[in-house]
């Protein structure tokens, strides 16, 4: 028995405290009295980014993927959305649509997407845009796996935490080429870091069983961040100590690391987004419901690092291809693994939004 306990503690030590080769993100849901906010730390080596207001009624064809005989997905956006983008328009890292659906990506080492089959394909970041364009509930996201697949080209990639206006959440992961998801009864803790949900949930349950025999884990390892996040959520649910948005930022601060570039809180009920960035740590917010989401109007954008603060709803400007191209080139140049991307690819990503069409 003693050896089993020591073995368990040793393995928890490895997951909690051993430094990781790459820093990761944290996403969670905080709820109280039928209201919900979603918090997200975006951890990366680059902090360039745009907030983009995407329109409803836009016809799209997925960016080409490097697979033989792959059929790119096509769709027309049913909902408008706001997204945080680093690799160009239509390629978000996360966001929220007008129906209150929130989708965010976090890297998951070992991710294996499905092999090519008869379903149309889409790239991993554009999968986020597809979900925001088309759906209002996590149930619909789960069902979309029957009609759409993420391209298996390009190696490992992210898993996703999705939340709808009702507060329902789902973790979407691809393990050994198959969709694995947790929702409702199989998702007791509405949070996700950079380990599989199953692994993270087991860690938290073990931490709870050990009680005061093992201290609250510190550091930026995935398991450590998950345990601290869920612990703080449970504390708030038992005794709310401040406004939900403020407490969500407390959680984000607690689990932030040296590579945390953006901190975002999505107030689903009030359609308001709060955010801070590494380059501009001042609080900013905007009201998503104030934007014209018809595709006949201009797409609006905001530099996530702009030197402004407070209510920035009126600071958004019209999108231009030049701004999109500058973002793509800066972000790719600053990311070591992307510096070798051919110029032709950068140009394609820059002009890709021009191939979308307003159908209203």
Buried (B, 14 or more C-beta within 10 A) or exposed (E): EEEEEEEBBEEBEEBBBEEBEEBBBBBBBBBEEEEBBBBBBBBBEBBBBBBBBBBBBBBBBBBEBEBEEBEBBEBBBBBBBBBBBBBBBBBBBBBBBBBBBBBBBBBBBEBBBBEBEEBBBBBBBBBBBBBBBBBBBBBBBBEBBEEBBBBBBEEEBBBBBBBBBBBBBBBBBBBEEEBBBBBEEEBEBBBBBBBBBBEBBEBBEBBEEBEEEBEEBEBBBBBBBBBBBBBBBEEBEEEEEEEBBEBBBBBBEBBBBEBBBBBBBBBBBEBBBBBBBBBBEEBBBBBBEEBEBEBEBBBBBBBBBBEEEEEBBEBBEEBEEEBBBBBBBBBBBBBEEBEEBEEEEBEBBBEBBEEBEBEE
